[in-house]
Amino acid sequence: MHRGRRVRSPTTSNDPAFPRTPTIWRRKLQAVLATLPRLRLTWADNSTNEENFVVERKIGQAGTYQHLVTLPPNTTTHVDMSVEEGVTYCYRVRAVNAASSSGYTNEGCALPKTPTP
């Protein structure tokens, strides 16, 4: 028992040994067509203490999210080169660190199509 000292939870401490929960802009994810077969994802990094960003993807609106890639801190874009024309892909991103993870971004969906000349 700690007498006379307040013990803080890891998510609220200013002690670097207990990093705060990372944050991410929840409404900033965009999925846009790059050049087939690619979709470019962009998001805003609102965190100063993330260790990684986790990108998840599902196929179609009713699909189940699966881990796609783990990216290093301060990353704000990813190009998914494993997409197929005519299939809708939806994505979400969250920041993670040793203490916790942020909430997910908004869902960003795109349907890759060959551009018409």
N, C-alpha and C positions, 0 to 999 in steps of 0.2 A: 504494500500500500504506500502511496506517495503522500507525505504529510506536508502541507503548505505549498505544494507545487501543483499546478494545473497540468494535466497531461492532454495533449492535443492529438486529434486523429491525424493520420498521414495526409489526408486530403485538405486539411486546413492549416497545416504547419508551415511556417516560414523557414524551417530548418531544411537545408539542401539534402539532408539524409532522408527526408520524407517529402518527395516531390508532390506538388499540388496536382490535382486532376487537370489534364490538358483540355484546352478548349478549341473549338473549330467553328467557323461561321457556318451555321446550319442551312442557310438558304443560298449558298454561293456555288454549289456544284453544277457544272455544265458538262454535257456529253455532246460533242459535235463531230461530224464527219471530217476526217482528215483526208487521206487518199485511200481508196479501197486497197487492201482490206484493213482499215484502221479507224479507230474512234479516239479522239483526243478528249481527255477529261481535264478540267481545271477546277480548282477550288481555292479559297482564301485560307491562309495559315494564320489563325488568330491566337496561336499558342506560342509561348516562349520556352516551354518545358517538355515538348514532346520528344520521345525517343524514336518513334516511327509513325508512319501513317499506314493504315490498313485499308486497302481497297477491296470491296466485295462486289460481285456481279451476279445478276440473275438473267436468265433467258426468258423473255416475255414478261408481261405484267403480272402473271400469276405464278411465276417461277419461284424458286427458293434461292436465297442468297448463298453464295459460296465464296470462300477466300480466293481472290485473284492474285494479289501481290502485296508484299510489305515493302514500304519505301522509307528511305532515310529522312531524318528531320529536315524541316524547311522546304520540303518538296511541295510544289503546288500544281503539278501537272503529271499526267501519265498517258502514254499512248498504248491502247489495247490493240495489238496486232493479230489477235486470234479471233476476229469477228468474221462473219459471213454475210454476204449481201442478202437482203430480204428478211433478216432475223432481227427482232427488237431485243436490245440489250439495255438493262437498267443497272445503275451503279449507286453505291453509297460509300462514304469515306469516314473514317474516324481517326483521331489522334490517340496514341497510347504512350504511356510511360510506366515506370515500375509501380506507381501507386494505383493507377486506374486507367480508364479510357474516357474520352469525351463521348458525348452523344453522337449519333450519326448525322451527316449532312442530309439535306434534302435528297430525294431520289432524282437522279438524272438519267433519262432514257433517250435512246436514239435508234433509228432504223437505217442501217447502211444501205445505200443504193448507188448504182453507177450514175454519175452525173450525166445529164443529157446535154449534148453540145448546142 
